[in-house]
């Protein structure tokens, strides 16, 4: 079935009085077909332009992960909040080794624009998330681009923080679940950044939320972050205390909530997803 604005509607399912839809389109930025998912609340189906929460998923995930696993769509329907869930990387770029490691390449685009060959031709998730996807989806669907927030999990939490700090007028609200807050200093980030951005660590700062706060970027609202204390990646990869220290030094409002016994999985995410939706709705005016 064809949708407007160059979108192909792959699937559509009624859910909590709204509609879950999965689309594909030819991305000019990525140079490849791209997929994303959408939840439209009942108010959108009635023709009202509703606020939007963009959700960036983590390593190995897809455009389906949050919509299926978060258990948050009933709350989104109640709040009148749309959800847009892009994929986590280009697919089928043909880069040697992109299917070899789960933490780099396919499913691991880190929401940045690669500058190094052979990644730079297609791995341009920064431009896709910040420009192409919002322009496309907000023109095609009853979404209010003046009320736009962003959140994410793990690698996606990193992406949400970076995008919101860089362009707070565009992303009016921000939150994250167990984000990679300081990728320049942890193995996941060092591996991906070296491949995508090269060896000059100064260029990495533009994609590191801690560094961005150190360099003077701020978001005017409170950043909400949830982190499980039993997260298997807490000490090695996530290290949320760096974000806490940087926010305190920068005067950035941050609510960092630690949860005993919670791990990195979507059981953790779905435990607090509705609270994140309410955080965004309060700022975006969806309540």
C-alpha positions as CSV (number, residue, x, y, z in Angstrom):
1,X,0.0,0.0,0.0
2,X,1.4,3.4,-0.9
3,X,1.3,6.4,1.5
4,X,2.0,10.0,0.7
5,X,5.3,11.8,0.4
6,X,7.2,8.8,-1.0
7,X,6.4,6.6,1.9
8,X,5.4,2.9,1.5
9,X,3.2,1.7,4.3
10,X,4.4,-1.9,5.1
11,X,2.1,-2.7,8.0
12,X,-0.7,-1.1,10.0
13,X,-2.3,-2.4,13.2
14,X,-5.0,-0.9,15.4
15,X,-3.7,-0.5,19.0
16,X,-5.3,1.3,22.1
17,X,-7.7,3.2,19.8
18,X,-4.8,4.5,17.7
19,X,-2.7,3.0,14.9
20,X,0.8,1.4,14.8
21,X,2.3,1.8,11.3
22,X,5.6,0.7,9.8
23,X,6.9,2.6,6.8
24,X,9.7,2.3,4.2
25,X,11.1,5.0,2.0
26,X,14.2,5.7,-0.1
27,X,16.4,7.9,2.0
28,X,18.4,10.5,0.1
29,X,20.7,11.0,3.1
30,X,21.5,7.4,3.6
31,X,21.4,6.5,-0.1
32,X,19.4,3.3,0.8
33,X,15.9,2.3,1.7
34,X,15.1,3.1,5.3
35,X,12.4,2.0,7.7
36,X,10.7,3.6,10.7
37,X,7.7,2.9,12.9
38,X,4.9,5.2,14.1
39,X,2.3,5.1,16.8
40,X,-0.6,7.6,16.1
41,X,-2.9,8.1,19.1
42,X,-6.6,8.4,18.6
43,X,-6.5,12.2,18.5
44,X,-4.3,12.0,15.4
45,X,-6.7,9.6,13.7
46,X,-9.4,12.2,14.3
47,X,-7.3,14.7,12.3
48,X,-5.7,16.7,15.2
49,X,-2.0,17.5,14.9
50,X,-0.4,15.9,17.9
51,X,3.0,16.3,19.6
52,X,5.7,13.8,18.8
53,X,8.2,11.8,20.7
54,X,11.1,10.4,18.6
55,X,12.5,7.2,20.2
56,X,16.1,6.0,19.3
57,X,16.7,2.4,20.1
58,X,19.9,0.7,21.1
59,X,22.5,-1.6,19.7
60,X,21.1,-4.5,17.6
61,X,17.6,-3.1,17.7
62,X,15.3,-2.0,14.9
63,X,12.4,0.4,14.2
64,X,10.1,-2.2,15.8
65,X,11.8,-2.6,19.2
66,X,10.4,0.2,21.3
67,X,6.9,0.0,19.8
68,X,6.6,-3.7,20.6
69,X,8.6,-4.0,23.9
70,X,8.1,-0.8,25.8
71,X,4.5,-1.4,26.9
72,X,4.0,2.4,26.6
73,X,1.4,2.7,23.8
74,X,-1.7,2.8,26.0
75,X,-0.2,5.8,27.8
76,X,0.8,7.4,24.6
77,X,-2.8,7.0,23.4
78,X,-4.1,8.6,26.7
79,X,-1.7,11.5,26.4
80,X,-2.4,12.1,22.7
81,X,1.3,11.7,22.0
82,X,2.6,10.2,18.8
83,X,5.8,8.1,18.7
84,X,8.2,7.9,15.8
85,X,10.8,5.1,16.0
86,X,13.6,5.1,13.3
87,X,15.9,2.2,12.6
88,X,19.3,2.1,14.4
89,X,21.5,2.2,11.2
90,X,21.5,1.9,7.5
91,X,20.8,-1.6,6.2
92,X,22.6,-3.2,3.3
93,X,25.3,-0.6,2.9
94,X,27.7,-3.3,1.7
95,X,30.5,-2.1,4.0
96,X,33.0,-4.9,4.6
97,X,32.6,-6.1,8.2
98,X,29.4,-4.3,8.9
99,X,27.7,-7.6,9.8
100,X,30.6,-9.0,11.8
101,X,30.3,-7.2,15.1
102,X,27.1,-6.5,17.0
103,X,28.4,-3.2,18.4
104,X,29.5,-1.6,15.1
105,X,28.0,-1.5,11.6
106,X,24.5,-2.8,11.1
107,X,22.3,-2.0,14.0
108,X,25.0,0.2,15.5
109,X,25.0,3.5,13.7
110,X,25.4,5.6,16.9
111,X,23.2,8.4,15.4
112,X,26.2,10.2,13.9
113,X,27.5,11.1,10.4
114,X,30.6,9.0,9.6
115,X,33.5,10.9,8.1
116,X,35.7,7.9,7.4
117,X,35.7,5.6,4.4
118,X,34.1,3.2,3.8
119,X,31.4,4.2,6.3
120,X,30.9,7.8,5.3
121,X,28.8,7.1,2.2
122,X,25.8,5.6,4.0
123,X,26.3,5.8,7.7
124,X,24.8,9.3,8.2
125,X,22.2,8.7,10.9
126,X,22.8,12.2,12.4
127,X,21.5,13.9,9.3
128,X,18.8,11.4,8.9
129,X,17.5,11.9,12.4
130,X,18.0,15.6,12.6
131,X,16.7,16.6,9.1
132,X,15.4,14.1,6.7
133,X,13.1,11.9,8.9
134,X,11.3,14.7,10.7
135,X,10.7,16.6,7.5
136,X,9.3,13.6,5.8
137,X,7.1,12.2,8.6
138,X,5.8,15.5,9.8
139,X,4.7,16.4,6.3
140,X,3.0,13.1,5.7
141,X,1.2,12.6,9.0
142,X,-0.9,14.7,11.4
143,X,2.1,15.6,13.7
144,X,3.0,18.9,15.2
145,X,6.6,19.7,14.5
146,X,6.5,22.6,17.0
147,X,6.1,20.1,19.8
148,X,8.9,17.5,19.3
149,X,10.8,15.6,21.9
150,X,13.4,12.9,21.8
151,X,14.4,9.9,24.0
152,X,16.3,6.7,23.6
153,X,17.8,3.6,25.2
154,X,21.5,2.8,25.6
155,X,23.1,3.8,22.2
156,X,19.8,5.5,21.5
157,X,20.0,7.4,24.9
158,X,23.4,8.6,23.7
159,X,21.8,9.8,20.5
160,X,18.9,11.5,22.2
161,X,21.2,13.5,24.6
162,X,23.5,14.5,21.8
163,X,20.7,15.7,19.4
164,X,18.8,17.5,22.1
165,X,21.9,19.4,23.5
166,X,23.0,20.4,20.0
167,X,19.6,21.7,18.9
168,X,17.3,22.4,21.9
169,X,14.9,24.6,19.9
170,X,14.3,21.6,17.5
171,X,14.0,19.0,20.3
172,X,11.9,20.6,23.0
173,X,12.2,17.8,25.5
174,X,14.7,15.0,26.2
175,X,15.1,11.9,28.3
176,X,17.1,8.7,28.2
177,X,17.1,5.1,29.5
178,X,20.6,3.8,30.5
179,X,22.4,6.0,28.0
180,X,26.0,5.8,26.9
181,X,26.7,9.2,28.3
182,X,30.5,9.5,27.6
183,X,31.2,7.4,24.5
184,X,34.6,8.9,24.0
185,X,35.8,7.2,27.2
186,X,34.2,3.7,27.0
187,X,34.9,0.7,24.8
188,X,31.6,0.8,22.8
189,X,32.2,4.4,21.9
190,X,35.9,4.2,21.3
191,X,35.5,1.3,18.8
192,X,32.6,3.0,16.9
193,X,34.0,6.5,16.9
194,X,37.4,5.4,15.7
195,X,35.9,3.6,12.8
196,X,33.3,6.2,11.9
197,X,35.1,9.4,12.8
198,X,38.8,8.6,12.8
199,X,41.6,8.9,15.3
200,X,41.3,12.6,16.1
201,X,39.5,12.5,19.4
202,X,38.7,16.2,19.2
203,X,36.2,15.4,16.5
204,X,34.5,13.0,18.8
205,X,33.4,15.7,21.3
206,X,30.5,16.7,19.0
207,X,28.9,13.3,19.6
208,X,29.6,13.0,23.4
209,X,27.0,14.4,25.8
210,X,29.5,14.9,28.6
211,X,31.9,16.7,26.3
212,X,29.1,18.8,24.9
213,X,28.2,20.0,28.4
214,X,31.8,20.8,29.1
215,X,31.9,22.8,25.8
216,X,29.0,25.0,26.8
217,X,25.9,23.3,25.3
218,X,22.8,23.2,27.4
219,X,19.1,22.2,27.2
220,X,16.6,24.6,28.7
221,X,14.5,21.8,30.2
222,X,15.3,19.1,32.8
223,X,16.9,16.1,31.3
224,X,15.4,12.9,32.7
225,X,17.6,9.8,32.9
226,X,16.8,6.4,34.4
227,X,19.5,3.9,35.1
228,X,19.4,0.4,36.7
229,X,22.0,-0.4,39.3
230,X,22.1,-4.0,38.2
231,X,22.8,-3.1,34.6
232,X,25.4,-5.4,33.3
233,X,27.0,-2.6,31.3
234,X,26.9,0.0,34.0
235,X,30.6,0.1,35.1
236,X,32.2,-0.6,31.7
237,X,30.1,1.3,29.2
238,X,27.5,3.6,30.7
239,X,29.1,5.4,33.7
240,X,26.2,7.8,34.4
241,X,28.2,9.6,37.0
242,X,30.1,11.4,34.3
243,X,26.9,13.0,33.1
244,X,25.9,13.9,36.6
245,X,29.2,15.6,37.3
246,X,29.2,17.4,34.0
247,X,25.6,18.6,34.4
248,X,26.3,19.9,37.9
249,X,29.4,21.8,36.7
250,X,27.4,23.2,33.7
251,X,24.3,24.2,35.6
252,X,22.2,21.8,33.5
253,X,19.0,20.6,35.1
254,X,19.3,16.8,35.3
255,X,17.1,14.2,37.1
256,X,19.2,11.0,37.2
257,X,17.2,8.2,38.9
258,X,18.9,5.0,40.0
259,X,16.9,1.9,40.4
260,X,18.1,-1.0,42.5
261,X,18.0,-4.5,40.9
262,X,17.1,-3.3,37.4
263,X,19.2,-4.4,34.4
264,X,19.7,-3.1,30.9
265,X,16.8,-5.0,29.3
266,X,13.4,-3.8,28.0
267,X,12.0,-5.1,31.3
268,X,13.8,-2.1,32.8
269,X,12.7,0.2,29.9
270,X,9.0,-0.7,30.1
271,X,9.0,-0.2,33.9
272,X,9.6,3.5,33.5
273,X,8.6,4.2,29.9
274,X,5.2,5.7,30.8
275,X,6.9,8.1,33.2
276,X,9.1,9.3,30.4
277,X,6.1,9.8,28.2
278,X,4.5,11.9,30.9
279,X,7.8,13.9,31.3
280,X,7.7,14.8,27.6
281,X,3.9,15.4,27.5
282,X,4.2,17.9,30.3
283,X,6.8,19.9,28.3
284,X,5.2,19.5,24.9
285,X,1.7,20.3,26.1
286,X,0.1,17.0,25.4
287,X,-1.6,16.6,28.8
